[in-house]
Amino acid sequence: MKRLSFAGLGAFALIATVPFVSQVPGVASLWHSTSAYAEGVGGAIAQNVKTQGQIQLRLEAEKQVVAQDQQGKQSKTWQPLKGQVVVRPGDVLRYTLIGENKSDRPVKNLILNQPIPKGMVYVLQSTNVTNNAKVIYSIDGGRSFVENPTVKVTFPDGKVETKPAPANLYTHIRLQVPLVAGKTTVKATYQTQVR
């Protein structure tokens, strides 16, 4: 049985003004734009580079709960995670990242790098985004990103084929948002499964 701490889920940050620290596995570890950026180890620290816009960040997590009625029909709901949470192998978690531009000015080229938490596997094709964000992925620890990661597979006869990368190789998700207009919000969700 694995026990994870979700004590920091209520934390938020104003880029360029307030520190963002959390103990949540998979907390947004890198938000940046052409004007401001935040990064850190184990959490994020907002720093003032050139304040062009102000983004308030929030991370929420939910656990998928599967119930079965008397007729055997299954239903799936999402339970918000708060405080100390117990997760078991096979449990599915949904992360929601929300960035709200509090200013009247647009923020251009906002980028979010989100690591897949240790002990978790990305659920393929589970990312949903707003604001025309482009989603790309890394399978090499965040060194490079592509839309559809692939691996080369060598067969016993020596033949090499390129195949889609399996979910367990995904290490990071990157969201590229070309523009967050003033007084608007960008939102992204993705799912992971406990190993």
N, C-alpha and C positions, 0 to 999 in steps of 0.2 A: 504494500500500500504506500502510495506516495503522498506526502503532505506538502502543500505549497502555501506560501504566505501571499495573500492578496490585500495586505493592509494598506498599500499605497494607491489603490484604485481611485480614490477621490481626489488625488493630487492633480494639479494643473499647472501650466506654465504660461507666462506671457513672454514670447520670444523677445529677447533684448532687454528684459527687465527683471524677471523673477526666476529663481532656480527651479528646476523640475527634477525631483528625485522620487524614485519608486522602487519597491522590492518585487514588483510583479514580473514574473518571467515574461519576456517578450515585450517589455515596455518600449515605447517609441524611443529608440536610442539615437536617432539622427533625423532631425528636421532641419532643413535649411533652404534658403532662397538666395537670390542675388543680394539681398540686403541683410539677412541675419541667419545665424545657424545655431543649432544646439546639438551637443553630443556629449557622451560620457561613457564610462564603464559601469555597468550595472544600473544605470539610470541616465538621465540626460541633464545637462547643465546648460541653461540658456546664456548666451553671451551677446553683448552688443557689438556688432560689427559696423553697420551703417543702418540706422533705423529708417526703413522705408514704409513698413507696415507693421502692425502688431497682431500676432497670431496667438490665440489662446488654445492650448492643447489639452486634450482629455483622452484617457484610455479607459475603456470599460471592457469587462470580460464576463462571459456567461458560459454556463455548462449546459450541454444538451441533456435533457431528461426524457427518457423513453418510457412511456406508460402503456399498459395493455388493458383494454376493457374486458368485460365479461364474455364478449363474443370473440375475443382473441385479436381484435383490431388494435394496431399500434398507433400511438400518437406521439409526436415530438414537440417539446416546448423548450424554451431557454430560461434558465434560472440565473439571475445575477449573482456574481461571486463577490463576497465581501468577507473580510476578516480571514480567519484560518479556514482553509478549504481542503478537503480530501478529494483527490482524484485517483482513479484507478486505471490500469492499462485498458485501452480501448475507449475511454471517455473522450468526447469531442468538446473542445472549447472554442468559443467564437469571440474574437477580439474586435472591438469597434474603436477606431481611431478618429477623433473629431478635431478639426482645426478651424477655429472661427476667427476671421479677420475682423477685429474690433474697430479698426480705423476706417476712415472714409476713402483711403487710398488703396489701390490694388497692390497685391504682392505678386510678383512675377517669378516664374520658374521655381516653385516650391517643390522640394524633393523630400520624400520620406523613405528612409531605409529601415526596415523592420526585420530584425533577426528572428528566425524560427527558434523558440526556446529549446534549450537542451532537454532531452527526454520527450520531445514532441516531434511529430511528423506533420508536415504541411498537408492539408486536404486539397488535392488537385482541383483546380477550377473553382475554388470556393471564394476567391477574392471578388468583391463588388465595390465599385468606386463611383463617386459623383464628380462633377466639374470636368468632365472630359479627361480625367487623369489617365495616363498610360501606365500599365502595370508591366514590370519586367522582373526577372528572377535571377538569383545566383545559386550556383551549386558548388562554388569554390570559396566559401567563406566571405563573400562580399567583395571579392577582387574584380569580378566582371559580372555583367548583367545582360540577359537577353530575354526576348518574349517567350520563346519556347526552348528551354534548355534541352540539350541532347548529349548523349554519351556514345562512344564508339564501343561496339561489342565485337570481340574476336571469337569466332567459332572454332571448334576443334580442327576443322579442315584448313584453318588459316584465313578464311574469308572474314573481312571486317565490314560491319554495317553500322550506320548511324541510327540510333533509336531514341525516342523520347526518354528523358531522364526520369527515373522512378521517383516517387514522392519522398522517399527517405533520403534522397540526396539534396533536396532543396535546403538552403541555409539562410536565405534572405529574400524579402520581397521589397521592391522599390516602386514607389508611386511617384510619378512625375506629373505635376499639375502646372500647366502653362500659365494660368492666371487665377488668382483668388480675388475677386472683386471686393471692394470695400463693403463692409457689413454683410458678408456672406460666409457660408460654412462649406468646408470640404469634409467628406466622410468616406471612410473605407472600412470594410469588414473582411475578415478572413478567418478560416478555421484551422485548428490543429487537432491532432489526435495523440493522446498519451501513448507512448510506446509500451 
